[in-house]
Amino acid sequence: MKLELQGITKVFGPLVANDHIDLVVEPGEIHALLGENGAGKSTLMNVLYGLYQPDDGHILLDDKQVRFDGPGDAVAAGIGMVHQHFMLVPVFTVAESVVLGYEPTRTGGLINFEEARAKVKELSDRFGFDIDPDALIEDLPVGAQQRVEIIKALSRDAEVLILDEPTAVLTPQETDELITIMRQLKEAGTSIVFITHKLREVRAVADRITVIRRGKVVGEAEPTSTEKDLASLMVGRAVSLTTEKAPPQLGDATFNVKDLTVLDFAGKVAVDKISFDVHRGEILMIAGVQGNGQTELTEAILGLTKPLSGSIVLDGDELIGDTVKSRLHAGLGFIPEDRSTDGIIGSFSIAENLVLDMYDTEDFSRGLVMYPGKVLANAEKRKDEFDIRLTAVTDPISTLSGGNQQKVVVAREMSKDLRLLVASQPTRGVDVGSIEFLHKRIVEERDKGTPCVIVSTELDEVLNLADRIAVMYRGRIVGIVPGTTSRDVLGLMMAGVPLEEAQEQAAAHHTLMGDLDAEAEGGTAREQEGIQ
C-alpha cells in the first residue's frame, strides 16, 4: 500500500506542531521519520492514525483521499501503530491482548479463544517471533511485549505499520531482533514508518529518511549519510556527537552506597542490596533499561525516598536521616529525570527557577526577606554562562524550549559548590546541540574533582561520558565495568546476563549497532591516515 501525506498541518494554540508536511511511503518500504524530541514526529503519526484531526492537508492511500475520524477507521484502512508506551493489559494473555476489541466469537456471542490462539501462533511462526499465545503479558520481557504489539497490528491486516520510537526500552540485542523483524515485514510487503531520534538505527534499517525539525520537513537523506550529516539536518548546524575528555584524575572514593534496599510506591523491592563507590573526579554511569530501579536509587540518594536498609555516605557523613533540603545545602546537586514535575515550576520566572533550592540561603535572602536584585543578577550571570536562550529572565520558564529549560536546571545545580552531582536522564527531550553542551558541562564538573553519578537509558550517552559503568537489572547491579566496555557486552548485561557470560556471548556475536560503531571508527582512522 502506498501512503501519502499532503500538506499536513496541526496546530495546538500558538504551537504549530506540524507545518504543511509532505511525506510519501512506498509499498514495502521502511521510511524513517527522523527528528529531535518535540520535532512533531509523533503528532504527525497520531494524525495518520486518526487520534488527531489535521487542521489542513490530506491523507492518501493508493492515491485515494481518505479521512480517519478515529483509530478504528485507520485500522480498517490497513494502518497499524505500535506506540512508544505499549497498549497492553498486564494480566491478560497474549491471545487476549491481541484480539482485545476485535474478539472472534462463537455462536451465542462467546469469545472463540481457540481462534485467537491460532491467529497469534500463525503470525508468530510466520515471522519467527517465538511468542506463546497463553503467556501473561506481565511475565514477558519488554522486547517480547513489543512483538505482541506488532502481532496485534498484523492480526488486523495492517499494510502500513507505524513504529513510534520502538527501541526506547530495548537493549541493543533486542534492537537487533526488531530490525530483523522489520526487514521480514518489508519483504512480506508491509510498509513501515519508523519514528526515531537515534541515528545509528536509521542507518541500519531505513530505505529512505525524512528529517523533521520544529514541525517542518527540512530534508531527505539516504541511509549512507553519516551520523554527523544527519545530526546537522536535525539541529540546523554542525554538532559534535562525542565529548572530548581527558583521563580522569581520581581522588578518594568519597561517595559510598552499601547494601542499599529501596521499595517502590507499591511496596515491592526496586533496589536490591546494591553497593558501589564513586571517586572524586569520576563519572559513574548507571546504565540499564528504564524501570530497573534507577529512579528509586536516585530518589533515595536525594532523600525523596527512605531506604528499607543500607547506607549512603558522602565525605564520611551518613545521608540517610537527613532532609532533602539539608542534602542540597550540603553540596548535593540533583538533576531529575522529569524536569517538568520535579525540576521546575512552570509559572515561576526563569530567575526564580534558578534559585529554587537555594532561595533561602544568605546569598539571596535574610530571614523571611528575599533579595530580588540578587536573584536577577544571578539569573543574568547563569544565562550567559550556560548559554540559556531567552528573551528576559523575568519571563515564565514555561516560555522556554525543553532544551533551555533543562539548561536552567543544570545551571542551578552546577552553580553550587558541589560535593556530589547526581543526574537522571540529563539530556532527555533536548536537541542534539543542547546534548553537546550539557555533556561538556558534566565533564567540566568531573574535572573539578566532583564525583558524578549519571543515570541514562541511552547507551550512546553512557559510552560518551562514562569513566566506569554500573549496569542495573531488576534492582541489582549486574556488574561495574570500565567506560570502554563494548556495546555488545553492555547490552547483554542490561538483559541480566552476568559479566563473564556476557563477554563470552559478545565475542561470538556482534550487534548491528556494534558493527556500525566499528565501521565509524574505521572511517575515522582512514580519515586520519589520509590527513597524515
C-alpha positions, 0 to 999 in steps of 0.5 A, a space after each residue: 500500500 502506498 501512503 501519502 501525506 499532503 500538506 499536513 498541518 496541526 496546530 495546538 494554540 500558538 504551537 504549530 506542531 506540524 507545518 504543511 508536511 509532505 511525506 510519501 511511503 512506498 509499498 514495502 518500504 521502511 521510511 524513517 521519520 527522523 527528528 529531535 524530541 518535540 520535532 512533531 514526529 509523533 503528532 504527525 503519526 497520531 494524525 495518520 492514525 486518526 487520534 488527531 484531526 489535521 487542521 489542513 492537508 490530506 491523507 492518501 492511500 493508493 492515491 485515494 483521499 481518505 479521512 480517519 475520524 478515529 483509530 478504528 477507521 485507520 485500522 480498517 484502512 490497513 494502518 497499524 501503530 505500535 506506540 512508544 508506551 505499549 497498549 497492553 493489559 498486564 494480566 491478560 494473555 497474549 491471545 487476549 491482548 491481541 484480539 482485545 476489541 476485535 474478539 472472534 466469537 462463537 455462536 451465542 456471542 462467546 469469545 472463540 479463544 481457540 481462534 485467537 490462539 491460532 491467529 497469534 501462533 500463525 503470525 508468530 511462526 510466520 515471522 519467527 517471533 517465538 511468542 506463546 499465545 497463553 503467556 501473561 503479558 506481565 511475565 514477558 520481557 519488554 522486547 517480547 511485549 513489543 512483538 505482541 504489539 506488532 502481532 496485534 497490528 498484523 492480526 488486523 491486516 495492517 499494510 502500513 505499520 507505524 513504529 513510534 520510537 520502538 527501541 526506547 526500552 530495548 537493549 541493543 540485542 533486542 534492537 537487533 531482533 526488531 530490525 530483523 523483524 522489520 526487514 521480514 515485514 518489508 519483504 512480506 510487503 508491509 510498509 513501515 514508518 519508523 519514528 526515531 531520534 537515534 541515528 545509528 538505527 536509521 542507518 541500519 534499517 531505513 530505505 529512505 529518511 525524512 528529517 523533521 525539525 520544529 514541525 517542518 520537513 527540512 530534508 531527505 537523506 539516504 541511509 549512507 549519510 553519516 551520523 554527523 550529516 544527519 545530526 546537522 539536518 536535525 539541529 540546523 548546524 554542525 554538532 559534535 556527537 562525542 565529548 572530548 575528555 581527558 583521563 580522569 584524575 581520581 581522588 578518594 572514593 568519597 561517595 559510598 552506597 552499601 547494601 542499599 534496599 529501596 521499595 517502590 510506591 507499591 511496596 515491592 523491592 526496586 533496589 536490591 542490596 546494591 553497593 558501589 563507590 564513586 571517586 572524586 573526579 569520576 563519572 559513574 554511569 548507571 546504565 540499564 533499561 528504564 524501570 530497573 530501579 534507577 529512579 528509586 536509587 536516585 530518589 533515595 540518594 536525594 532523600 525523596 525516598 527512605 531506604 528499607 536498609 543500607 547506607 549512603 555516605 558522602 565525605 564520611 557523613 551518613 545521608 540517610 536521616 537527613 532532609 532533602 533540603 539539608 542534602 542540597 545545602 550540603 553540596 548535593 546537586 540533583 538533576 531529575 529525570 522529569 524536569 517538568 514535575 520535579 525540576 521546575 515550576 512552570 509559572 515561576 520566572 526563569 530567575 526564580 527557577 534558578 534559585 529554587 533550592 537555594 532561595 533561602 540561603 544568605 546569598 539571596 535572602 535574610 530571614 523571611 526577606 528575599 533579595 530580588 536584585 540578587 536573584 536577577 543578577 544571578 539569573 543574568 550571570 547563569 544565562 550567559 554562562 550556560 548559554 540559556 536562550 531567552 528573551 528576559 529572565 523575568 519571563 515564565 520558564 514555561 516560555 522556554 524550549 525543553 532544551 533551555 529549560 533543562 539548561 536552567 536546571 543544570 545551571 542551578 545545580 552546577 552553580 553550587 559548590 558541589 560535593 556530589 552531582 547526581 543526574 537522571 536522564 540529563 539530556 532527555 527531550 533536548 536537541 542534539 546541540 543542547 546534548 553537546 553542551 550539557 555533556 561538556 558541562 558534566 565533564 567540566 564538573 568531573 574535572 573539578 574533582 566532583 564525583 558524578 553519578 549519571 543515570 541514562 537509558 541511552 547507551 550512546 550517552 553512557 559510552 560518551 561520558 562514562 569513566 566506569 559503568 554500573 549496569 542495573 537489572 531488576 534492582 541489582 547491579 549486574 556488574 561495574 565495568 570500565 567506560 570502554 566496555 563494548 556495546 555488545 557486552 553492555 547490552 547483554 548485561 542490561 538483559 541480566 546476563 552476568 559479566 563473564 557470560 556476557 563477554 563470552 556471548 559478545 565475542 561470538 556475536 556482534 550487534 548491528 549497532 556494534 558493527 556500525 560503531 566499528 565501521 565509524 571508527 574505521 572511517 575515522 582512522 582512514 580519515 586520519 591516515 589520509 590527513 597524515 
